[in-house]
Amino acid sequence: MSSLPTFEPYVLTPFDHSTAPVHFSGFFTFTPDDLPKSISVLEAGVSRLVTLLPFLSGNITLSDKLQGKENVFEVQPPTAEFLEDYPMLKIRHHEQSICAAKDSLLSEAFLPIAFEQAAEDLSPIFRFQANVMVDGVFLCFTFNHMAVDGVGVWNVAKSLAVCCRDPGAPPNLLETDVLQEAQCRRAIFEAASSRNTKALSLKDWFPAPGIDSQDPVSARLVLDAEKVAKLRNSCSATLRIKFSSNTIVMAVLWFCFIRARFGLRSTQEEQSVDESCLVVVSDTRSKLQPNIPMSYIGNVVVTTEAYIRIEPIISAMTLSSYDSRSSGTVGLSDVSLLANLAESIHKAIQCVTNDYVRDLLSDFVGREDWTSTPRLGDIFVSTFRPVNFYELDFGTCLGALKDIDIPENRFSGSSWILPAPGKGCPGAWEVRLTLEPMVMDRVQNDDLMKWLRPDYVSKL
């Protein structure tokens, strides 16, 4: 960048304050023919991106702008010294191939900033690191979830693609700008101030105790799209509710998790748990009236909870309602259980309306303390499926993405439904899941999960 990014500091919205103050990292994979040239393209692209959207270089820090409120945060421009220590784009060369490095992407060598930086007095919103491998590039993007949500990541990626295609791209080629972002934040604050409600009565939830003390592990699961569609049709017919495939994938994750976590209860605490909770993250850009533009980069997400009794699912395990290894068939009782899970998720998603969101926002701004503890469940699901990263064009040198991944090994129960795969594997659903090692092993070896693998013979 030729000059220091500048912008007016701004207070984060109630949506932002309701989100966990953590950094997440994702990885774009490119396989360009000319590696040195691809790095030059990324350097020019990131530089132009920050020129057009300078707030991406900013830092989250405590604010005193809202009198009478505590623990309010704002975004401030970085100093030259801070950008020297935490540049917008780092370049790092590795001696490994793309394939060999895929299981070690969360090591600090591949990240532009350490995850612990989210807890510092100055916490960057967005940073990149181009990891140059022997056969391609892992472009790591690390974002602070207090300032950017999943659709926001998509918007940053679209903008970066434009800037990589044309390092002199005019502002009108981007779908958002500093002014529009400010207008969206203003609209969110107006929505929060539009009514005066009492605190909403929400059921407290604490995750079930872990069955071991080991650190969580992350796995990328691949589910056959045709089989997911078969389950969707069967579950929809069972309850006469039109479920989406996205809802069915969530139900499958929840179903296999419950069997893995609670199927062999070893402690008195685990035996006392009779209910499981799945938390759904919902984008509300199109729910709020008037709508928030899809091009907005900041947070517009809320969480809702789905609950289910554990006992019917655990009891059915002893009935051997199906055995995919021998017959490849999902039994009717398991379809019924999946349908009940899907219905609970469906209801949680359907409750997110304009009134619901406005009540949440209004409740939040009425508090003196804006500290937020995001609600947790056994499983916490966010989805990138609606946005197609693989259609992005980063120019003649970088080309299209070969892969996108969001590995995560800190928060047990967190899961990301990844974007629909590109042309090479169109018939699949991909999920990044984080669990304790023993639970993860059971989930991966669950008969339903095995049946859903693309290489398994399908019968239903």
N, C-alpha and C positions, 0 to 999 in steps of 0.2 A: 504494500500500500504506500502511495506516495505521500499521503497526509494522514494526520490523526483523525479517526472517525469522531464526529461530533453530532449530538442530538440533545434535545431537551429532556432532562430526567423526567421519569413518569412513575406514578404509583401503580403497583400491580393490582389487578382487579380482584374482586371476591372469588372468581373462578380460580385465579392463580393462587390465592392464599389458601384455597381449599385443597390444593394438590400437594403431594409430598415434596419436600425440599431435597430432592435427590437428583443426581446426574445419572442418565442412562446413555449407553453407547450402542451404536449400530454400525454396520459395515457394508459398504458398497464394494462389489468386486468388479474390476475391469480387467480385460486382457488385451491391451493395445499392442500393436506391432512395434511401435516405437516408444519404449519406456521413458527415455529422457524427454522426448517431446511431450508425452502425456503429463509429466510433472510440470513442465512449463505452462501447459494449458490449464492445469488445476491452479497453479499460482496466479495466473492472470484472471481466471474465473472467480476465485475466492476474493481477490482484490476488488474486482468490479462488483461482486455481490455486496461486499461491505460498504462500498461507496454508495450503492443504491439503497441498501438497508442497513444503515450504520448501527442501529440498535442491537443487531446481532452480536456486535463486539462488546456490548455492555456488561455490567456486573450487577448482580442483585445484592442489595445491602439494606440495612435498617433505615427507615424513613421517619421524619418528624413532621411530615406534611399534613397529616390528618389529626387535628387537635382532639384530645379526648380518647384517642385510640392507642392501644399498645400492640407491639409486635407487628407493625405495618412495614412492608418492604417496598422498595422502589428499585428502578433500574437507572444506573448512572453510567455516563461515558467512561471508558477506561483512560487511565493516564498513559503517557508514553512509556513510563517505567513498567507498568503492568503489562502492556502489550509486548514489551521486550521479554518479560518472563513467561508470558502466556500468549504467544502469537496466534493469529487466527488460523494459520496453517503451518504445521510442522511437517518436515520431510524426514523420513527415517528409512534406511536401507537394511534389508535382512537377507540372510543367505539361504532362506528356506523357500520352498515352493508354496503356492497357494494351498494345495491339498495338505501338505505337511503341517501348515500353521493353523489350520481351522480349529483345532482343539485347544489352542493356546491364545486365542484372540483377546481374552480378558486380562492377560498379563500387562503390566504397566508399559512394557516395551511397545505395545501397539496402540496405546491410548494417548490423546493429546493432553489430557489433564487427569490427575488421580481422582477417583470417586470421592475421596475425603474432602476435596475442594468445595463441595456443595455446602459444607458446614462452616466454611471460613467467612470472615467478615465481608469479603468481596468474592462473590461466586459468579464465574463467567456463565453467560447464557448459552453460547454456542462456540464450539471449537472443532477444528478438523486436524487430522493427521494422515498424510499420505504414506502408507507403508509399502515401499517398493520391494516386491518379492522378485525372485529370479524369473518368474513367468507371468507377472501381472502386478496389479495394484489393489491393495485393500485400503479404501478411503474410509477411515473411521470418523464418525461424527458423534460428538458428545454434547448432549443438551441438558439444560437444567429444566426439570419438569415443572418448576414453578413459573416458567415463562413461555414454555412451548409444549403443545400436546401433539398427539400422533398426526392429526391433519396438518398441524403446523410444521412438523418435520417434512411432510409431503410437499408443502408449499415452499419450504427452504430448498428442497431437492429440485423442484421445478425451476425455481429462480436460478439455482446454481447451474442447471443444465443450460438455461438461456445464456448465462454469462460465459460458460465454457464454449458454447457455439460461437459467441461473438463477444470478445473481451471489451468491446466498445459499445455494448448493448445500450440503447436509450432506455430511459425509465419506463416508457409506455409499453415495453415488451414484457415487463413483469406485471403480475396480476395484483400486486399490492405495493404500497409505498408507505413512507413515514406518516403522511397525512391520513391515509385510509386506516392504518393501524390505530392511530390516535382516535379517529372517529368510532371505530369498533369498541375501544376501551370506554369511550364516553357513553356509548349505547348500553354497554353492560352495566355501568354505574347507574344509568337512568333506569334500567330494568330493575336493579336492586332497590332503588328508591321509590318505586312506583306503588308500593303497598306497605302496610305496617302489620306484620303478623307476629303472633307469639311463636316461641321456639317450637319447631316441629317435633313431634314425639316419634323418635326413631329408636328402634330396638338396638341396644348395645350388643356388640358381638366381639368375643375374644376367640382367637384361633384355638383349635384343639391342641393339646400338648403334643410335642413331637415324640415319636416312638424311639428316637435315638438322638444323640447329641452331636452327630456329625454335621459338618458344614454342608449346605445344600449343593446339589449338582444341577447342571443344565443339560437338556437333551432336545434335539430337534426331531420332532415326530412328523411322519408323512402318512397321510390318510388318503385312500383312493376316493376320488370325487364321485365316481359312479356308485360305490357302496354307501357313501354318505347320503347320496340322493335316495337310495333304496331305503335306508333307515328313516330319512325325512318323510318319505311317502307312507311308510308303515306307521310311524308315530303319528303323523297327521290323520291317517285313517282311523287310528285307535281312539283318538279323542275328538276327532272332527274339528281340529284346529289347524290352520295353515301355517306350519312352522317353516322357518327359513333354514337353509343348510348351515348357516352361521350358528343358529341356536342349537342345532343338532350336534355340531362339533363341540360346543360348550357342554352340552349334556353328556356327551361321550367322555370328555375329560373329567367331569364331575363324577360320573358313574364309576369310572376306573379308579379314580382317586379314593372314593369312599370304600371300595372293596379293598384297595391296597392299604389304606391307613387303618381302617377299622375292622377289616376282615379277621385279623389276628390280634385282638385286644389283649395287651400284656399287662397293663397297669390298671389300678382301681380308677384313676382319673379318666383314662380312655374309656373304661367300661361305663362311666357315668354320663358320657356324652350321648345324647339321644337325637341330636339334630346337627345337620351340616349346613354351612352357608357358602354360597358362591356370590362374589361381588362382580357386577357387570359395570364396565366403564362405557358410558354412552356420550356420543358427540351431540351437542344441542344447537349447533349452528342453524339447523333448519327447524328446530322446535320453538326457539324464541320468536316472538312476533313483536316488531319486524325482525326478519332473519338477520343473523350475523353472516357476512359473506364467507363462502367456503375458502376464500383466499387469505383469511385472517390467520396469523401465525400464533397468537397467544392461546391460552387455555379457554375452551368452552365445553368442558366435559363435566359430567356429574357421575356419581356412582349410586347404584341401587342394589339391594340384596335379594337373593333368592334363597329360600330355605326348603329343606326336605328332611323327613324322618329317615334315620339311618337303618332302623331295624328291618324294614321290608327288603332292603337291598342286601343286607348281610344274611338274612334268613334264606334268600333265594340262592345264595352261593352254595348252600349244602344240598340244594335240589338238583344240581347239575342240569339247569334248564337248557343249556346248550353246551356243546363242546366243539368249538370251531376246528380243533386239531383233527378230529375224526370225521366230522360231517360237514364242516364249513357252513353250518346253519345257525342263525340267531333265533333263539326260541321266543315264543309269544310272550312268556312272562317277562323276559328281559326287554322286549320291545315295549311292554306296558310300563315297566319301571323307567325306561328311557323317556317315554312319552310324559310321564309324571314330572321328571326332571326338566324336560323341555318346556312343559306348561309353566312351571315355577319361574324359569328364566324368562319365558315369553311375557308373563305378567309383570315381572320386574322391569323389563324393557318398555312395555306399553304404558307404564305409569309415568314415564318421562314426557310431560306435556309442557306447554307454555306456562300454565298456572303453577305446575309443580316446580319448574325451574325458577320462576320469579319468587315463589315462596322461599325456596332455599337461599337465593341471593339476598332477599330482604331480611331473612332471619340472620344471615351472616353479618351484614353491614350494621345491624342493630347491636351487635356485641361490642363491648369495650375492648376485649382482648381478641385480636385477629389470629391468634395461634390456632392452628388446625391440626387435629390428629385424624388422618384419613382412616375411614373404616376398613377393617381387614376381615377377611373370611378365610375359609380353608383354601379356596381357589379364587384368584383375582384375575379376571380376563379382560384384556384390551385387544382390539382388532385393527389390523391394517388391511384387511381383506378388500374393503371397498375401493382402495386407491391402488392404481397399477403403476408401481415404480418401474416396471420392466418396459413400459412404453416411452420412458423418458429418453431423449436424444441428447447426449453430451457432446455432439460434434463428430467430425470425421476422424479425429485421432482417438478419442476415448470410446466413442460409439455408445451402445446401449449397455445397461447393467447386465452382468452375467449372474449376479446373485445379490440378495440382500439378507442380512441376518441381524438379529438383536439378541446375542447371547447374554444371559443374566444368571449369576450364581449367588446373589446375596439374599434374596427374599423368597423363602420357601412358599410355594403356592402361586407365585406369579406366572402368568402365561401370556404370550403374544400370539394371536393368530396372524401369520405372516401374509404379505400380499400374494395374490394368485401367481403361481409360477409362470415363467415366460414360455415361449413357444416350445422349448425343449421338453417341458413336462406340464402340459396344460391341465391334465386330469388329476390334480392332487390338491389336497389341503395340507398346509404346513403349519406346525405349531412349535413355538419355543416354550418349553415348560421347565420350571425350577422346583425341585423337591428334595427332601432328604434322600440320601442314597438308597436306603432300603425300600422306601416308598416308591422311588423312581423305578427301581428294578421290578417291583411288582406291577406297576402301571404298564411298563413296556412289555411285560410277559403276560398281561391279562389277555384272556382268550379273545375278547372283543377287540382289543387293540391289535392283536395279531391278525384277526380276520380283516380289519380295515386296512392293513398294509397293501400297497398296490400289487405286490407279487403273490397275493394269496387268492386261491380260487374262491369265487363269490357264489354264495347260495343264500337266498332269502325268500 
